[in-house]
């Protein structure tokens, strides 16, 4: 394994810790970390449900914290680590923030706007290019998402079962 991949894994583990916070809060478990000059300057986990904010994706939360940390909305030279491929809204934010590199874990076939559903960062008219590295700790990140949705389906079935038993009394 290359030194670069070991470094990416180190930072991805920090993003994974954020994803676990989302999991524990019953939010889709995606976590993010913004790193600049070998220092974490922003962290975030998905929280649109708890915050009643459709833009409170892990990436956006981490970018906001990073921008506040450096006192500038432009995060030139920074790398965003995120456990799952970003959606279209989040890829747009990467461009506006001038993120240098995106490192993501697992692909997101339903909403991924980097390599799965579409390739938004490859649009020829964009004036800023983001370097992309995918697949870092992909299986671990995919498992966390899978476990979350299994848990959600189980809770839904239990809720439906208890409602059904109340109505049959």
C-alpha positions in Angstrom: 0.0 0.0 0.0 1.4 3.4 -0.9 2.1 6.1 1.6 -0.5 8.3 -0.1 -3.2 5.6 0.4 -2.2 5.1 4.0 -2.6 8.9 4.5 -6.0 8.8 2.8 -7.1 6.0 5.0 -6.1 7.9 8.1 -8.2 10.9 7.1 -11.1 8.7 5.9 -11.2 7.1 9.4 -11.9 10.5 10.8 -14.8 10.9 8.3 -16.0 7.5 9.3 -16.2 8.5 13.0 -18.5 11.4 11.8 -20.6 8.9 9.9 -21.0 6.8 13.1 -22.4 10.0 14.8 -25.0 10.2 12.0 -25.8 6.5 12.4 -26.4 7.0 16.1 -28.6 10.0 15.5 -30.8 8.0 13.0 -29.4 10.0 10.1 -28.0 8.4 6.9 -24.5 7.6 8.1 -22.2 9.8 5.9 -19.3 11.7 7.5 -16.9 14.2 6.1 -13.6 15.9 7.1 -11.9 18.8 5.4 -8.1 18.6 5.7 -5.6 21.4 4.9 -1.9 21.3 5.5 -2.2 18.0 7.3 -4.8 19.4 9.8 -8.5 18.8 10.1 -10.2 22.2 9.7 -13.8 21.0 9.3 -15.9 18.0 10.3 -19.5 17.1 9.5 -22.0 14.3 9.5 -25.4 14.1 7.8 -28.1 15.9 9.8 -30.9 17.1 7.5 -33.6 15.3 9.6 -32.6 16.6 13.0 -31.8 20.1 11.8 -34.8 20.3 9.4 -32.3 21.5 6.8 -32.2 19.8 3.4 -28.7 21.2 2.9 -27.2 19.7 6.1 -25.3 17.0 4.3 -22.0 15.9 5.8 -20.0 17.6 3.1 -21.8 20.9 3.5 -21.6 20.9 7.3 -17.8 20.2 7.1 -17.3 22.9 4.4 -19.1 25.4 6.6 -17.0 24.6 9.6 -13.8 24.7 7.5 -14.7 28.1 6.0 -15.4 29.4 9.5 -12.1 28.0 10.7 -10.0 29.7 8.1 -12.2 32.8 7.8 -12.8 32.4 4.0 -15.3 30.5 1.9 -12.6 29.6 -0.5 -10.7 26.5 0.7 -7.9 26.5 -1.8 -5.5 23.6 -1.3 -7.9 21.7 0.9 -9.0 18.0 0.6 -12.5 16.8 1.4 -12.8 13.2 2.7 -16.3 11.8 2.6 -17.5 8.3 3.3 -19.8 8.2 0.3 -19.8 9.7 -3.2 -21.3 13.3 -3.0 -24.6 14.3 -4.5 -25.1 17.0 -7.1 -25.6 19.7 -4.4 -22.4 18.8 -2.6 -20.3 18.6 -5.8 -21.5 22.1 -6.6 -20.3 23.2 -3.2 -16.9 21.6 -3.7 -16.5 23.7 -6.8 -17.6 27.0 -5.2 -15.3 26.3 -2.2 -12.4 25.6 -4.6 -11.6 22.3 -2.9 -8.4 20.9 -4.4 -9.1 17.1 -3.9 -12.1 15.0 -3.2 -11.5 11.6 -1.6 -14.6 9.5 -1.2 -15.3 6.0 0.1 -18.1 4.1 -1.5 -20.1 4.9 -4.7 -23.7 6.1 -4.3 -25.7 4.6 -7.2 -28.9 6.6 -6.5 -27.5 10.1 -5.9 -23.8 10.1 -6.7 -22.8 13.0 -8.9 -19.1 12.2 -9.3 -18.9 8.8 -10.9 -22.2 6.9 -10.4 -25.3 8.7 -11.5 -23.5 11.5 -13.3 -20.1 13.1 -13.6 -20.8 16.6 -12.6 -17.2 17.5 -11.8 -16.2 16.6 -15.4 -18.4 19.3 -17.0 -16.2 21.0 -19.6 -17.5 24.5 -18.8 -16.4 24.5 -15.2 -13.6 26.9 -14.3 -12.4 24.9 -11.3 -11.2 21.3 -11.4 -11.4 19.0 -8.4 -9.0 16.0 -8.3 -11.0 12.9 -7.4 -9.9 9.7 -5.6 -12.6 7.2 -5.0 -12.8 3.8 -3.3 -10.9 4.6 -0.1 -12.2 2.1 2.6 -15.1 1.6 0.3 -16.3 -1.7 1.7 -16.3 -0.4 5.3 -18.3 2.6 4.3 -20.7 0.6 2.2 -21.3 -1.8 5.2 -22.1 1.1 7.5 -24.7 2.4 5.0 -26.1 -1.1 4.5 -26.4 -1.7 8.3 -28.2 1.6 8.7 -30.9 0.7 6.1 -31.3 -2.8 7.6 -31.8 -1.1 11.0 -34.3 1.4 9.5 -36.3 -1.4 7.8 -36.4 -3.4 11.0 -37.7 -0.4 13.0 -40.3 0.3 10.4 -41.5 -3.3 10.5 -41.6 -3.2 14.3 -43.6 0.0 14.3 -46.0 -1.3 11.7 -46.5 -4.5 13.6 -47.2 -2.7 16.9 -49.7 -0.4 15.1 -51.4 -3.5 13.5 -51.7 -5.2 16.9 -53.3 -2.0 18.4 -55.9 -1.8 15.7 -56.9 -5.5 16.0 -57.7 -5.2 19.7 
